[in-house]
Amino acid sequence: MNQPHSTRDFEGLAALVTGGASGIGAAVAMALRDRGARVAVLDRDPTGAPAGTLPVAADVTSDEAVRAAVAETVAAFGALHTVVGNAGIGAVGTVEDTADEEWQRLLDVNVLGLVRTARAALPHLRAATADRPGCVSITHTCSIAATAGLPQRAAYSASKGAVLALTRAMAADHIREGIRVNCVNPGTVDTPWVGRLLDRAADPAAERAALEARQPTGRLVSAQEVAAAVAYLAGPSAAAVTGTALAVDGGMQGLRLRPEPPGEPDR
C-alpha cells in the first residue's frame, strides 16, 4: 500500500510525470503528491491519473502534443520544477525477429519521448532555478536492461541503454544551469505490463517464478519502491546528485549469489 510520506519536502514544487496514469508512473505521481508537490500526469489516456493530480492528455511521440501539455501544466501551476520522464513501452524478441517498425516504435517512445518532454520543459525549469535552487530536476525511468544483458529484450535493452547515456549527457549539459538529471534503473517491477507479459506465457506461474528467481531478493520490485527512489532523486535531499543511475533491482545488477545447497541457508 502506498502510504503518505511524512516529509513534505516537495511543498511548493510543481511536477510533471509522463506515463503517470498507471504502473510506476502512477506510483511516482502519488509519491510526489503525498510529499507536497502539485503534480500533472501526462498520459495518452489520463483517466487513471491518481486523485489530486492534474490529468493532461498527450502522446509523447508528438512534439506538438508534448509542448501543449507542458504549457498546460505551467499555466495551471505557475511554474515547473520537476519532470519525471517515465512513459515507455516494452518489447520481446531478438534482433533477428524484431522488425524495423518495432525498433522505431521503441526508440520513438522510450528515447525521443524523453527528448521531447525535456525540450519543452527546459525553458520553464531554467526559470525555476532562481526561486528553488537544488530543487529543479529531470528524472528518467531507465531499466536494469541498460546495464545487464537480458534474453529476448534486444530492442527494449537498446532503447534503455540510450536512456542511460542520454541521462548522463543531459546532466553534463545542464549542471551549470542548476538542473539536475538522473535516472532510476528498476529490475523487474510488478506492473500491468509485466502482468500482460505473464498472461501471454505458456505457463504464467512458472514464468513469474523465473522472473522472481533471477532477482537475488527472490521477488519482483514494487512500483512504490521505484517511486521512492524517483522521489529521492527528484527532491531537495539529492541536491548534490546528478548524472546518477540508481538501481532498484533487488540486487540483480551487482550481486552474484552462490546456488543455495538443499536444506542449507545461503551464506
C-alpha positions as CSV (number, residue, x, y, z in Angstrom):
1,M,0.0,0.0,0.0
2,N,1.2,3.5,-0.8
3,Q,1.3,5.4,2.4
4,P,1.5,9.2,2.6
5,H,5.1,10.3,3.2
6,S,5.8,12.0,6.5
7,T,8.0,14.6,4.8
8,R,6.6,17.5,2.8
9,D,9.8,18.2,1.0
10,F,8.1,18.9,-2.3
11,E,5.9,21.6,-0.8
12,G,5.5,24.5,-3.2
13,L,7.0,22.5,-6.1
14,A,5.3,21.7,-9.4
15,A,6.0,18.3,-11.1
16,L,5.1,16.7,-14.4
17,V,5.1,12.9,-14.7
18,T,4.8,11.3,-18.1
19,G,3.1,7.9,-18.3
20,G,1.7,8.7,-14.9
21,A,-1.8,7.1,-15.2
22,S,-0.7,3.5,-14.3
23,G,2.2,1.4,-13.0
24,I,5.4,3.1,-12.0
25,G,4.2,6.5,-13.2
26,A,1.1,6.4,-11.1
27,A,3.1,5.4,-8.0
28,V,5.5,8.3,-8.7
29,A,2.7,10.7,-9.1
30,M,1.2,9.6,-5.8
31,A,4.6,9.8,-4.0
32,L,5.2,13.3,-5.2
33,R,1.7,14.4,-4.4
34,D,1.9,12.9,-0.9
35,R,5.1,14.8,-0.3
36,G,3.5,18.1,-1.1
37,A,4.0,18.6,-4.9
38,R,1.4,19.8,-7.3
39,V,1.5,17.0,-9.9
40,A,0.4,16.9,-13.5
41,V,0.0,13.5,-15.1
42,L,0.8,13.4,-18.8
43,D,-0.6,10.2,-20.4
44,R,-2.2,9.1,-23.7
45,D,-5.2,8.1,-21.5
46,P,-5.0,10.1,-18.3
47,T,-8.3,8.8,-16.9
48,G,-6.4,6.7,-14.4
49,A,-4.4,9.6,-13.0
50,P,-4.3,9.5,-9.2
51,A,-6.7,11.6,-7.3
52,G,-5.4,15.1,-6.5
53,T,-3.3,15.3,-9.7
54,L,-3.9,17.2,-12.9
55,P,-4.6,14.9,-15.8
56,V,-3.2,16.0,-19.1
57,A,-3.8,14.0,-22.3
58,A,-0.8,13.8,-24.7
59,D,1.2,11.2,-26.6
60,V,5.0,11.6,-26.2
61,T,5.5,10.7,-29.8
62,S,4.0,14.1,-30.8
63,D,6.2,17.1,-30.2
64,E,3.2,19.4,-30.6
65,A,1.2,17.4,-28.1
66,V,4.0,17.4,-25.5
67,R,4.6,21.1,-25.9
68,A,0.9,21.8,-25.4
69,A,0.9,19.5,-22.3
70,V,3.8,21.2,-20.7
71,A,2.3,24.6,-21.4
72,E,-1.0,23.5,-19.8
73,T,0.9,22.3,-16.7
74,V,2.8,25.6,-16.3
75,A,-0.4,27.6,-16.9
76,A,-2.1,25.6,-14.1
77,F,0.7,25.6,-11.6
78,G,2.6,28.8,-12.5
79,A,5.9,27.1,-12.6
80,L,7.6,23.7,-13.3
81,H,10.4,22.4,-11.0
82,T,10.5,18.6,-11.6
83,V,10.0,16.4,-14.6
84,V,9.8,12.7,-14.4
85,G,10.2,11.1,-17.8
86,N,8.5,7.7,-17.3
87,A,6.4,7.0,-20.3
88,G,7.7,3.9,-22.0
89,I,6.8,0.7,-23.8
90,G,8.3,-2.8,-23.8
91,A,9.0,-5.4,-26.5
92,V,10.0,-9.1,-26.6
93,G,12.4,-10.5,-29.1
94,T,15.9,-10.8,-30.5
95,V,17.5,-8.7,-33.2
96,E,16.5,-11.4,-35.7
97,D,12.8,-11.5,-35.0
98,T,12.2,-7.8,-34.2
99,A,11.1,-5.8,-37.2
100,D,12.4,-2.4,-38.1
101,E,9.0,-0.9,-37.3
102,E,9.2,-2.2,-33.7
103,W,12.7,-0.8,-33.3
104,Q,11.5,2.6,-34.5
105,R,8.4,2.4,-32.2
106,L,10.6,1.6,-29.1
107,L,13.1,4.4,-29.8
108,D,10.3,6.9,-30.6
109,V,8.6,6.4,-27.3
110,N,11.3,5.4,-24.9
111,V,14.1,7.7,-26.1
112,L,12.6,10.5,-28.2
113,G,9.6,10.8,-25.8
114,L,12.1,11.8,-23.1
115,V,13.8,14.2,-25.5
116,R,10.5,15.9,-26.5
117,T,9.4,16.2,-22.9
118,A,12.8,17.7,-21.7
119,R,13.0,20.1,-24.7
120,A,9.6,21.5,-23.9
121,A,10.2,21.7,-20.2
122,L,13.7,23.1,-20.1
123,P,12.8,26.8,-20.5
124,H,10.4,26.5,-17.5
125,L,13.0,24.6,-15.5
126,R,15.6,27.2,-16.1
127,A,13.2,29.9,-14.9
128,A,12.5,27.9,-11.7
129,T,16.2,27.6,-10.6
130,A,16.5,31.1,-9.2
131,D,13.5,30.5,-6.9
132,R,14.3,27.0,-5.8
133,P,18.0,26.1,-6.3
134,G,18.7,22.4,-5.9
135,C,15.1,21.5,-6.4
136,V,15.0,21.6,-10.2
137,S,15.4,18.2,-11.8
138,I,14.7,15.8,-14.6
139,T,14.5,12.1,-13.6
140,H,14.2,9.3,-16.2
141,T,12.8,5.8,-15.7
142,C,15.6,3.6,-17.2
143,S,16.0,-0.1,-16.6
144,I,18.2,-3.0,-15.5
145,A,18.2,-3.8,-19.2
146,A,20.5,-0.8,-19.8
147,T,23.3,-2.4,-17.8
148,A,22.7,-6.2,-17.9
149,G,22.2,-8.5,-20.9
150,L,18.7,-10.0,-20.8
151,P,17.4,-12.6,-23.3
152,Q,14.6,-11.7,-25.7
153,R,14.9,-8.0,-25.0
154,A,17.1,-6.6,-27.8
155,A,15.2,-3.6,-28.9
156,Y,14.0,-2.7,-25.4
157,S,17.5,-3.0,-24.0
158,A,18.9,-0.8,-26.7
159,S,16.3,1.8,-26.0
160,K,17.1,1.8,-22.3
161,G,20.8,1.9,-22.9
162,A,20.2,5.0,-24.9
163,V,18.2,6.4,-21.9
164,L,21.2,5.9,-19.6
165,A,23.6,7.6,-22.0
166,L,21.1,10.4,-22.6
167,T,20.7,11.0,-18.9
168,R,24.4,11.4,-18.4
169,A,24.8,13.7,-21.4
170,M,21.9,15.9,-20.2
171,A,23.4,16.0,-16.7
172,A,26.6,17.4,-18.2
173,D,24.8,19.9,-20.5
174,H,22.6,21.4,-17.8
175,I,24.5,21.1,-14.5
176,R,25.7,24.8,-14.8
177,E,22.1,25.9,-15.3
178,G,21.1,24.4,-11.9
179,I,19.2,21.5,-13.4
180,R,20.0,18.0,-12.2
181,V,19.4,15.0,-14.4
182,N,19.3,11.4,-13.1
183,C,17.7,8.1,-13.8
184,V,16.4,5.1,-11.8
185,N,17.1,1.6,-13.1
186,P,14.4,-0.8,-11.9
187,G,14.7,-4.5,-12.0
188,T,11.5,-6.5,-13.0
189,V,8.6,-4.5,-11.5
190,D,5.2,-5.8,-10.7
191,T,3.3,-3.6,-13.1
192,P,0.4,-4.1,-15.5
193,W,2.9,-4.5,-18.4
194,V,4.6,-7.4,-16.7
195,G,1.2,-8.8,-15.8
196,R,0.2,-8.8,-19.5
197,L,3.6,-10.4,-20.4
198,L,2.9,-13.2,-17.9
199,D,-0.7,-13.7,-19.2
200,R,0.8,-14.5,-22.7
201,A,3.2,-17.1,-21.3
202,A,2.5,-20.8,-21.8
203,D,2.8,-21.2,-18.0
204,P,2.2,-17.9,-16.3
205,A,3.0,-19.2,-12.8
206,A,6.3,-20.8,-13.9
207,E,7.3,-17.6,-15.8
208,R,6.6,-15.4,-12.8
209,A,8.6,-17.8,-10.6
210,A,11.5,-17.5,-13.1
211,L,11.3,-13.7,-13.0
212,E,11.3,-13.7,-9.2
213,A,14.2,-16.1,-9.0
214,R,16.6,-14.0,-11.2
215,Q,16.4,-11.2,-8.6
216,P,18.5,-12.0,-5.5
217,T,15.7,-10.9,-3.2
218,G,13.5,-13.6,-4.7
219,R,10.7,-11.3,-5.5
220,L,9.6,-8.6,-8.0
221,V,10.2,-5.0,-7.2
222,S,7.1,-2.9,-6.3
223,A,6.1,0.2,-8.2
224,Q,6.1,2.0,-4.8
225,E,9.8,1.1,-4.2
226,V,10.8,2.6,-7.6
227,A,8.7,5.7,-6.8
228,A,10.5,6.2,-3.6
229,A,13.8,6.2,-5.5
230,V,12.5,8.7,-8.0
231,A,11.2,10.9,-5.3
232,Y,14.7,10.9,-3.7
233,L,16.5,11.7,-7.0
234,A,14.0,14.5,-7.8
235,G,13.8,16.0,-4.4
236,P,15.9,18.6,-2.5
237,S,17.7,15.8,-0.5
238,A,19.5,14.9,-3.7
239,A,20.7,18.4,-4.4
240,A,24.3,17.1,-4.9
241,V,23.2,14.2,-7.1
242,T,23.3,14.4,-10.9
243,G,24.3,12.1,-13.7
244,T,23.5,9.1,-11.5
245,A,21.7,5.9,-12.2
246,L,20.1,4.5,-9.1
247,A,19.4,0.7,-9.2
248,V,16.2,-0.6,-7.6
249,D,16.6,-4.1,-8.8
250,G,16.7,-6.4,-5.8
251,G,20.4,-6.8,-6.3
252,M,20.1,-8.1,-9.8
253,Q,22.8,-6.0,-11.3
254,G,25.5,-6.2,-8.7
255,L,25.1,-9.4,-6.7
256,R,26.3,-12.9,-7.8
257,L,25.0,-15.4,-5.2
258,R,26.2,-18.9,-5.0
259,P,23.5,-21.6,-5.5
260,E,21.8,-22.4,-2.2
261,P,22.6,-26.0,-1.2
262,P,19.5,-28.1,-0.5
263,G,18.4,-27.7,3.1
264,E,21.0,-25.1,4.0
265,P,20.7,-21.3,4.2
266,D,22.7,-19.2,1.7
267,R,25.9,-17.8,3.1
